[in-house]
Amino acid sequence: MTQANIRPLSGRTRANWIRLRTMIVLRWVAIIGQLVAITVAQVMFGLQLALSLCYFAVGVSIIGNLIATFVFPENKRLTERENLAMIMFDLLQIAFLLYLTGGLNNPFALLLLGPVTISATALSLRSTVLLCTTAIVLVTVLAFSHLPLINSEGEVLKIPALFNFGQWTALVIAIIFTSAYSRRVTSEVHSMGDALAATQMALAREQKLTDLGGVVAAAAHELGTPLATIKLTSSELLNDLRDHPELAEDAALIRDQADRCRDILRDMGRAGKDDLHLRQAPLEAVVAEAAEPHVDRGIKVIRQHAPARDGARDQPTILRKPEIIHGLRNLIQNGVDFASETVWIETDWTDELISIRIIDDGPGFPPDVLGRIGDPFVRQRKVSQIMGARPEYEGMGLGLFIAKTLLERSGARLRFANGPEHPPSGAVVEVIWPVEKLISQAQTASAPLGANQRIIA
């Protein structure tokens, strides 16, 4: 799966994940609370309530829960519309109970925020807007129309008109703010989860390709000796069977097929077995491997390295980790996507740090997203500017998030910036590792590496 095919899951898709059992349990909690509140209000405070209608409203919820419990299986997943219908019912039921018990004079009017919050976290934007609009309409109706709260002495319990207006204002603001806040936080959590899943998929794919190449090359290495023996034996048979053309033809066929097997295995696997030599490579070789898929895309990719400093080590041999190669490849791809003509890849190292800078001569990062680069599914505000130049490019959120996550996993620090205008340069990405993060486990060239390990599927 490519990064372009990975998309964040929509709210409508996520709503289908919610189990009916979860909604039933939440409704039972609400029903118990409503029964307790009605009973306490009548018995302890002597409020004169329309008990028949109150118990009727609660009874409808009980019947609905019982039907849902016995008719549908426990593992049923609700659709978007079913979820919306259940939450809308709960909102209307709470509003009806508030109508019977004083409207906004009832402190339990705050419970109207419950269904709104659930909708913002679980449903799509369209459903959330519909539910919030309904909630605001119900709050407005309850502010002007409701049955009065009357105590045991016949007094009507109500708050002053100014406080009633303040209660209405507070609830409307709370509905809008709570739903927007909950939806924003939930969306970011979901986006991060989607991006992390995509990152794991990218890393698993890279590791699988690396292991597959190792298996093929291991087969080429292990089968080299028997294939050579077959070729040698068939050549000797061919010499001995010159007087028997039919048998000599068979011997020649065996020799040719042995050569063919050798060539096929050599072409399929050049990366190595699970070879300890291939777990580490010179820094420049790793950078070249990361850049290789993008060198023939019409943009000049120039690899440079800083001159050796006095006292600095020779070119380091670093760990050849899939996350490093894949992360650098994503950054190089981003540079090639936006470059006008050239992308420069600069490597540098000291005794303490190893750094790689990727610079392009494109338009650079949009200033309004420069501080948010690396967050999943970031979209620049000036989309038309970039889309006009490269209409196939849909954004730079997920790819850079994957690169940043994978490289940070290897111990790197990333810095994103725009280059100077003179000479003109575009985006600049710098990846810096402490030396011990990349070569702490890599053995020196003179040290024995030991036996190659089997690749276990």
C-alpha positions as CSV (number, residue, x, y, z in Angstrom):
1,M,0.0,0.0,0.0
2,T,1.4,3.4,-1.0
3,Q,1.2,6.5,1.1
4,A,-1.1,8.1,-1.5
5,N,-3.7,5.3,-0.9
6,I,-3.7,5.8,2.9
7,R,-6.4,8.1,4.1
8,P,-7.7,9.1,7.5
9,L,-10.9,7.3,8.4
10,S,-14.0,9.6,8.2
11,G,-16.4,10.2,11.1
12,R,-19.0,8.2,9.2
13,T,-16.7,5.2,9.1
14,R,-15.8,5.4,12.7
15,A,-19.4,5.6,13.8
16,N,-19.9,2.1,12.4
17,W,-17.4,0.9,15.0
18,I,-19.7,1.7,18.0
19,R,-21.3,-1.3,19.5
20,L,-25.0,-1.3,20.3
21,R,-24.2,-2.7,23.7
22,T,-22.2,0.4,24.6
23,M,-25.1,2.7,23.8
24,I,-27.4,0.4,25.8
25,V,-25.2,0.5,28.9
26,L,-25.0,4.3,28.7
27,R,-28.7,4.6,28.4
28,W,-29.3,2.3,31.4
29,V,-27.0,4.6,33.5
30,A,-29.1,7.6,32.3
31,I,-32.4,5.8,33.1
32,I,-31.3,5.0,36.7
33,G,-30.2,8.6,37.2
34,Q,-33.5,9.9,36.0
35,L,-35.5,7.6,38.2
36,V,-33.4,8.5,41.2
37,A,-33.8,12.3,40.5
38,I,-37.6,12.1,40.0
39,T,-38.0,10.0,43.2
40,V,-35.8,12.2,45.3
41,A,-37.4,15.4,44.0
42,Q,-40.9,14.1,45.0
43,V,-40.1,12.3,48.3
44,M,-37.4,14.5,49.9
45,F,-38.2,17.9,48.5
46,G,-41.9,17.5,48.0
47,L,-42.0,18.9,44.4
48,Q,-45.3,18.5,42.6
49,L,-44.3,16.9,39.3
50,A,-46.3,15.4,36.5
51,L,-45.3,12.0,37.6
52,S,-47.3,10.1,35.0
53,L,-45.7,11.9,32.1
54,C,-42.2,11.7,33.8
55,Y,-42.5,8.0,34.3
56,F,-43.9,7.7,30.8
57,A,-40.8,9.4,29.3
58,V,-38.5,7.1,31.3
59,G,-40.6,4.1,30.5
60,V,-40.2,4.7,26.7
61,S,-36.4,4.6,27.2
62,I,-36.7,1.4,29.2
63,I,-38.8,-0.3,26.5
64,G,-36.4,0.9,23.8
65,N,-33.4,-0.6,25.7
66,L,-35.2,-3.9,26.3
67,I,-36.1,-4.2,22.7
68,A,-32.5,-3.4,21.6
69,T,-31.2,-5.9,24.1
70,F,-33.3,-8.9,23.2
71,V,-33.8,-8.3,19.4
72,F,-30.3,-7.5,18.3
73,P,-27.1,-9.5,19.0
74,E,-24.6,-8.2,21.5
75,N,-21.9,-7.6,19.0
76,K,-24.0,-5.5,16.6
77,R,-22.3,-2.4,15.3
78,L,-24.5,0.6,14.8
79,T,-24.5,2.4,11.5
80,E,-24.2,6.2,11.3
81,R,-27.9,6.7,11.0
82,E,-28.7,4.2,13.8
83,N,-26.2,6.0,16.1
84,L,-27.7,9.4,15.2
85,A,-31.2,8.1,15.8
86,M,-30.3,6.8,19.3
87,I,-28.5,9.9,20.4
88,M,-31.3,12.1,19.0
89,F,-33.9,10.1,20.9
90,D,-31.9,10.6,24.1
91,L,-31.7,14.3,23.5
92,L,-35.4,14.6,22.9
93,Q,-36.2,12.5,25.9
94,I,-34.0,14.6,28.2
95,A,-35.6,17.8,26.8
96,F,-39.1,16.4,27.4
97,L,-38.3,15.6,31.0
98,L,-36.9,19.1,31.4
99,Y,-40.1,20.5,29.9
100,L,-42.1,18.6,32.6
101,T,-39.8,19.8,35.4
102,G,-39.3,23.5,35.0
103,G,-37.3,23.9,31.8
104,L,-34.1,25.9,32.3
105,N,-35.0,26.5,35.9
106,N,-34.1,22.9,36.5
107,P,-30.3,22.6,37.2
108,F,-30.3,19.3,35.4
109,A,-30.6,21.2,32.1
110,L,-26.9,20.7,31.9
111,L,-27.5,17.1,30.9
112,L,-28.4,18.3,27.4
113,L,-24.7,18.5,26.8
114,G,-24.3,14.7,27.2
115,P,-25.8,13.7,23.8
116,V,-24.0,16.6,22.1
117,T,-20.6,15.5,23.4
118,I,-21.2,11.9,22.4
119,S,-22.1,13.0,18.9
120,A,-19.1,15.2,18.6
121,T,-16.7,12.4,19.5
122,A,-18.5,9.5,17.7
123,L,-20.4,10.8,14.7
124,S,-19.6,12.6,11.5
125,L,-19.6,16.4,11.1
126,R,-23.0,16.5,9.4
127,S,-24.6,14.5,12.2
128,T,-23.0,16.6,14.9
129,V,-24.2,19.8,13.3
130,L,-27.7,18.4,13.1
131,L,-27.7,17.4,16.7
132,C,-26.2,20.6,17.9
133,T,-28.8,22.6,16.0
134,T,-31.6,20.5,17.5
135,A,-30.1,21.0,21.0
136,I,-30.0,24.8,20.6
137,V,-33.6,24.8,19.3
138,L,-34.7,22.7,22.3
139,V,-32.9,25.0,24.8
140,T,-34.6,28.0,23.3
141,V,-38.0,26.4,23.5
142,L,-37.4,25.3,27.1
143,A,-36.4,28.9,28.0
144,F,-39.9,30.1,27.2
145,S,-42.2,27.0,27.4
146,H,-42.2,24.5,30.3
147,L,-44.3,23.3,33.1
148,P,-43.5,25.2,36.4
149,L,-41.7,23.6,39.3
150,I,-44.1,23.8,42.3
151,N,-43.0,22.9,45.9
152,S,-45.2,21.3,48.6
153,E,-46.4,24.7,49.7
154,G,-47.6,25.7,46.3
155,E,-44.8,28.1,45.5
156,V,-43.5,28.3,41.9
157,L,-39.8,27.8,41.9
158,K,-38.1,29.8,39.2
159,I,-34.9,31.8,38.7
160,P,-35.0,35.6,37.8
161,A,-35.5,36.4,34.1
162,L,-31.9,37.7,33.9
163,F,-30.6,34.4,35.2
164,N,-32.8,32.5,32.9
165,F,-31.4,34.4,30.0
166,G,-27.9,33.7,31.3
167,Q,-28.7,30.0,31.6
168,W,-29.9,29.9,28.0
169,T,-26.7,31.8,26.9
170,A,-24.4,29.5,28.8
171,L,-26.1,26.3,27.5
172,V,-25.9,27.6,23.8
173,I,-22.3,28.5,24.2
174,A,-21.5,25.2,26.0
175,I,-23.2,23.2,23.2
176,I,-21.1,25.0,20.5
177,F,-17.9,25.0,22.5
178,T,-18.1,21.5,23.9
179,S,-19.0,20.0,20.5
180,A,-16.3,21.9,18.7
181,Y,-13.7,21.2,21.3
182,S,-14.5,17.5,21.6
183,R,-14.6,17.0,17.8
184,R,-11.3,18.8,17.4
185,V,-9.5,16.7,20.0
186,T,-11.1,13.5,18.8
187,S,-10.1,14.3,15.2
188,E,-6.5,14.9,16.2
189,V,-6.4,11.7,18.2
190,H,-7.9,9.7,15.3
191,S,-5.5,11.3,12.8
192,M,-2.6,10.5,14.9
193,G,-3.8,6.9,15.2
194,D,-4.3,6.6,11.5
195,A,-0.8,8.1,10.8
196,L,0.9,5.8,13.3
197,A,-0.8,2.8,11.7
198,A,0.4,4.0,8.3
199,T,3.9,4.4,9.7
200,Q,3.9,0.9,11.1
201,M,2.6,-0.4,7.7
202,A,5.4,1.5,5.9
203,L,8.0,0.2,8.2
204,A,6.7,-3.4,8.0
205,R,6.7,-3.2,4.2
206,E,10.3,-1.9,4.2
207,Q,11.4,-4.7,6.6
208,K,9.6,-7.3,4.5
209,L,11.3,-6.1,1.3
210,T,14.6,-6.2,3.1
211,D,14.1,-9.7,4.4
212,L,12.8,-10.9,1.0
213,G,15.9,-9.6,-0.7
214,G,17.9,-11.4,2.0
215,V,16.1,-14.7,1.4
216,V,16.6,-14.5,-2.3
217,A,20.3,-13.7,-2.0
218,A,20.7,-16.3,0.6
219,A,19.2,-18.9,-1.8
220,A,21.6,-17.6,-4.5
221,H,24.6,-18.0,-2.2
222,E,23.6,-21.4,-0.8
223,L,22.7,-22.9,-4.2
224,G,25.9,-21.6,-5.9
225,T,27.9,-24.7,-5.0
226,P,25.4,-27.4,-6.1
227,L,24.7,-25.5,-9.3
228,A,28.4,-25.3,-10.0
229,T,28.7,-29.0,-9.4
230,I,25.8,-29.7,-11.8
231,K,27.4,-27.6,-14.5
232,L,30.8,-29.2,-14.1
233,T,29.3,-32.7,-14.2
234,S,27.1,-32.0,-17.2
235,S,30.1,-30.5,-19.0
236,E,32.1,-33.7,-18.4
237,L,29.2,-35.8,-19.5
238,L,28.9,-33.7,-22.6
239,N,32.5,-34.4,-23.5
240,D,32.1,-38.2,-22.8
241,L,28.9,-38.4,-24.9
242,R,30.1,-36.8,-28.1
243,D,29.6,-40.2,-29.9
244,H,26.0,-40.3,-28.6
245,P,24.3,-37.1,-30.0
246,E,20.9,-37.8,-28.3
247,L,22.4,-38.2,-24.8
248,A,24.9,-35.3,-25.5
249,E,21.9,-33.0,-26.2
250,D,20.4,-33.9,-22.8
251,A,23.7,-33.2,-21.1
252,A,23.9,-29.8,-22.8
253,L,20.4,-29.0,-21.8
254,I,21.3,-29.8,-18.1
255,R,24.3,-27.5,-18.3
256,D,22.3,-24.6,-19.9
257,Q,19.5,-24.9,-17.3
258,A,22.1,-24.8,-14.5
259,D,23.5,-21.6,-16.0
260,R,20.0,-20.2,-16.3
261,C,19.2,-21.0,-12.6
262,R,22.4,-19.2,-11.6
263,D,21.5,-16.1,-13.6
264,I,18.0,-16.0,-12.3
265,L,19.1,-16.1,-8.7
266,R,21.8,-13.5,-9.3
267,D,19.3,-11.1,-10.8
268,M,16.7,-11.6,-8.2
269,G,18.9,-11.2,-5.1
270,R,21.7,-8.6,-4.9
271,A,21.0,-7.4,-1.4
272,G,22.4,-10.3,0.6
273,K,21.3,-13.0,2.9
274,D,20.3,-12.1,6.4
275,D,23.9,-11.0,6.0
276,L,25.6,-9.3,8.9
277,H,27.6,-7.3,6.4
278,L,24.4,-5.8,5.1
279,R,23.2,-4.7,8.5
280,Q,25.7,-1.9,8.3
281,A,26.9,0.2,5.4
282,P,28.9,3.4,4.8
283,L,26.8,6.6,5.3
284,E,27.0,7.6,1.6
285,A,25.8,4.1,0.5
286,V,22.8,4.4,2.8
287,V,22.0,7.8,1.4
288,A,22.4,6.6,-2.2
289,E,20.0,3.7,-1.5
290,A,17.4,6.0,-0.1
291,A,17.7,8.4,-3.1
292,E,17.8,5.7,-5.8
293,P,14.1,5.6,-6.6
294,H,14.0,9.3,-7.3
295,V,17.1,10.0,-9.3
296,D,15.4,9.4,-12.7
297,R,12.3,11.5,-12.2
298,G,13.4,14.5,-14.2
299,I,15.0,16.4,-11.3
300,K,18.7,16.4,-10.8
301,V,19.7,14.8,-7.4
302,I,23.2,15.8,-6.3
303,R,24.8,14.1,-3.4
304,Q,27.6,16.0,-1.7
305,H,29.6,15.5,1.5
306,A,31.5,18.0,3.6
307,P,35.3,17.9,3.5
308,A,37.0,16.0,6.3
309,R,37.8,18.1,9.3
310,D,41.0,17.9,11.2
311,G,40.7,15.1,13.8
312,A,37.3,13.9,12.4
313,R,36.8,10.2,11.7
314,D,36.6,8.8,8.2
315,Q,33.2,8.2,6.6
316,P,31.2,6.4,9.3
317,T,29.7,2.9,8.8
318,I,26.2,3.2,10.2
319,L,23.4,0.8,10.9
320,R,21.4,0.1,7.8
321,K,18.0,0.2,9.4
322,P,14.8,0.1,7.2
323,E,13.3,3.0,9.1
324,I,16.3,5.2,8.3
325,I,16.2,4.3,4.6
326,H,12.4,4.7,4.3
327,G,12.4,8.0,6.3
328,L,15.2,9.6,4.2
329,R,13.4,8.3,1.0
330,N,10.2,10.1,2.0
331,L,12.1,13.4,2.6
332,I,13.9,13.1,-0.7
333,Q,10.7,12.4,-2.4
334,N,9.2,15.5,-0.9
335,G,12.1,17.5,-2.2
336,V,11.9,16.1,-5.7
337,D,8.1,16.7,-5.8
338,F,8.6,20.4,-5.3
339,A,12.0,21.1,-6.8
340,S,12.3,23.2,-9.9
341,E,15.5,21.6,-11.2
342,T,17.8,20.3,-8.5
343,V,17.8,18.6,-5.1
344,W,21.0,18.6,-3.0
345,I,21.7,15.9,-0.4
346,E,24.5,17.0,1.9
347,T,26.1,14.6,4.4
348,D,28.4,15.7,7.2
349,W,29.9,14.0,10.2
350,T,32.0,14.7,13.2
351,D,33.1,12.6,16.2
352,E,29.8,13.5,17.9
353,L,27.2,14.0,15.2
354,I,26.1,12.7,11.8
355,S,23.9,15.0,9.8
356,I,22.1,14.9,6.4
357,R,20.6,18.0,4.8
358,I,18.1,17.8,1.9
359,I,17.7,21.0,0.0
360,D,15.6,21.8,-3.0
361,D,15.2,24.8,-5.3
362,G,11.4,24.8,-5.1
363,P,9.0,27.3,-3.5
364,G,9.8,26.1,0.0
365,F,7.5,25.3,2.9
366,P,4.4,27.6,3.2
367,P,5.2,29.9,6.2
368,D,1.8,29.3,7.8
369,V,2.5,25.5,8.2
370,L,6.2,25.7,8.8
371,G,5.7,25.2,12.6
372,R,3.3,22.3,12.1
373,I,5.3,20.2,9.7
374,G,5.4,16.6,10.9
375,D,1.9,16.6,12.2
376,P,-0.3,14.0,10.4
377,F,-2.6,15.2,7.6
378,V,-1.5,18.8,7.7
379,R,-2.8,20.8,4.7
380,Q,-1.4,24.2,3.8
381,R,-3.9,27.0,3.6
382,K,-2.7,28.3,0.2
383,V,-3.5,25.0,-1.5
384,S,-4.1,26.6,-4.9
385,Q,-0.5,27.8,-5.1
386,I,1.0,24.4,-4.8
387,M,-1.8,22.5,-6.5
388,G,-1.5,24.7,-9.6
389,A,2.2,23.8,-9.9
390,R,1.8,20.1,-9.0
391,P,-1.9,19.1,-9.3
392,E,-1.0,15.5,-8.5
393,Y,0.3,16.4,-5.0
394,E,-2.4,16.3,-2.4
395,G,-0.6,17.4,0.7
396,M,2.5,16.9,2.7
397,G,1.1,15.7,6.1
398,L,1.2,11.9,6.1
399,G,4.5,11.4,4.1
400,L,6.4,13.8,6.3
401,F,4.8,12.5,9.4
402,I,6.0,8.9,8.5
403,A,9.5,10.2,7.7
404,K,9.7,12.2,10.9
405,T,8.4,9.3,13.1
406,L,10.7,6.7,11.6
407,L,13.8,8.9,11.8
408,E,13.0,10.0,15.3
409,R,12.6,6.3,16.2
410,S,16.2,5.8,15.1
411,G,17.3,8.6,17.4
412,A,17.4,11.5,15.0
413,R,16.3,15.2,15.4
414,L,14.7,16.9,12.4
415,R,14.7,20.6,11.6
416,F,12.5,22.1,8.8
417,A,13.3,25.5,7.4
418,N,13.3,27.6,4.2
419,G,16.6,28.5,2.6
420,P,17.8,32.0,1.7
421,E,16.5,33.8,-1.3
422,H,20.1,34.6,-2.6
423,P,21.2,32.2,-3.8
424,P,17.6,30.9,-4.3
425,S,16.8,27.7,-2.5
426,G,13.5,26.2,-1.3
427,A,12.9,23.8,1.6
428,V,15.7,22.6,3.8
429,V,15.3,19.5,6.0
430,E,18.2,18.6,8.3
431,V,18.4,15.2,10.0
432,I,20.9,14.9,12.9
433,W,21.9,11.9,14.8
434,P,24.3,11.5,17.8
435,V,27.0,9.2,16.5
436,E,26.3,6.5,19.2
437,K,22.7,6.1,17.9
438,L,23.9,4.9,14.5
439,I,27.2,3.1,15.1
440,S,26.9,1.9,18.7
441,Q,26.1,-1.6,17.6
442,A,27.9,-1.6,14.2
443,Q,31.1,-3.4,14.4
444,T,34.4,-2.1,12.9
445,A,35.5,-3.5,9.6
446,S,38.4,-5.3,11.2
447,A,36.2,-7.1,13.8
448,P,34.8,-10.5,12.9
449,L,31.0,-10.4,12.3
450,G,30.3,-14.0,13.1
451,A,28.0,-16.4,11.3
452,N,25.1,-15.2,9.3
453,Q,21.7,-15.8,10.9
454,R,18.8,-17.7,9.5
455,I,15.8,-15.6,8.4
456,I,12.8,-17.0,10.3
457,A,9.4,-16.3,8.7
